Amino acid sequence: MTSLEHTGGPSLPQERRLVTAIPGPGSLERLDRKKAFVADGVGTTLPVFVVAAGGGVIVDVDGNSLIDLGSGIAVVSVGNAADSVVRRVQEQVAAFTHTCFMVTPYDGYVDVCEQLAELTPGEHAKKTALFNSGAEAVENAVKIARVATGRDAVAVFDHAYHGRTNLTMAMTAKNMPYKNGFGPFAGEVYRAPMSYPFRDGLSGADAAARAIDVLEKQVGSDNLACVVIEPIQGEGGFVVPAPGFLPALAAWCTANGVIFIADEIQSGFCRTGDWFASDDEGVVPDLVTTAKGIAGGLPLAGVTGRADLMDAVHVGGLGGTYGGNPIACAAALGAIEEMRGHDLPARAREIGAVMHSRLTALQEEYAVIGDLRGRGAMMAIELCEPGTTTPDAARAAAVAAYCHSQGVVVLTCGTWGNVFRFLPPLSISDALLHEAFDVVAEAFASTS
Ligand SMILES: *Cc1c(COP(=O)(O)O)cnc(C)c1O
């Protein structure tokens, strides 16, 4: 045991261990309490109640140890309770917990902004503002783009997910469960067709031309403040645009004075095998939004980008009570230390290679797997009726239920709910990863 004396983290036994049904009696009892006190609108994917987590496992109140292929939705990329995160958070929480950076500042905030300037794509002068959640970062990126351009319109894409606040609901594509009944939504948001090679068969250049045509004809580039896009879509189904799509879109934005905003909230911080997914094709966004993987589980988000754009906003125009909270900043500095120290972009590529080979074998065996896509430790399979693009969400639900019952945490996503997304913590061992995919294979066998 380290001097930290924490019970989770990388020192937890790295094993899948089932001692009860999933969920077990302890979790079922707690589910009754949840039912009594927590709003029903807050759902749970796999209702085991957690007492510890780390490396590649999650341990529940009944003593079951589950393999984690979800990372709390791409958040604990450095692993749960990672050593550097725990150490820095403990030091910070004992020193001071909050002052509000807008009242009396502190180093941690500036340190995180310096790291973001260095790590995000491009060598130009960059600045950052910090917030609490991904949605808040996206909203602020739009605010900055509007002030910097003097234009109103915002372009987003089919299958996009940008959050659950009013503006970001308008930007998110999928109605259920994110938007249904929650309108009216913010105006001046326009949706363009996404490059989705499995479904449209278009080259990146052709898909970009199609999207640009919609924007030119239906919005007009002179009215457009920004284009906001996930370089690999998250909730929308891990859709990877065809090569050339993102560079063409970014070039069109630059030529027309439109701010190109990469929403890297899910794809960023080593997940795809690069520091940011935009790096893969050398795309340099004007602004980048970050959250999720940035701080090892503490709530932190950022907008980072061209200094001239970031500084277009009047003093006092950006901020918030908790944005860049000192404990969250300490966690981010710890997480970045883990990413650099363990070369987690390289580890994401190794994990991606294992997942790709396991999933390729599965795809050869099961015709229901219509598409295999993704990069690094952000990989997905889309389930469709064999030989078609007709979604098979029922099979996806059955496979997920089997995995959950066998102690493997898997997540589905996609507009039709028929996509499995695999995004394990980058601290997972190869042995656990293989065991998890053994279970995924069993799940396909037992649900055919
Ligand atoms: C999760 C997510 C958001 C919203 O982040 P929250 O922290 O949940 O508000 C925005 N964009 C993308 C791409 C995301 O994956």
The ligand as a Gaussian input file, in Angstrom:
#p B3LYP/6-31G(d) Opt

LIG

0 1
 C      -20.197000      14.378000     -23.338000
 C      -20.069000      15.331000     -24.441000
 C      -20.482000      16.672000     -24.328000
 C      -21.160000      17.197000     -23.093000
 O      -20.330000      17.111000     -21.965000
 P      -20.962000      17.215000     -20.491000
 O      -19.770000      17.292000     -19.596000
 O      -21.780000      15.992000     -20.285000
 O      -21.781000      18.463000     -20.480000
 C      -20.286000      17.505000     -25.408000
 N      -19.700000      17.072000     -26.541000
 C      -19.280000      15.809000     -26.679000
 C      -18.603000      15.387000     -27.948000
 C      -19.455000      14.891000     -25.654000
 O      -19.063000      13.620000     -25.808000

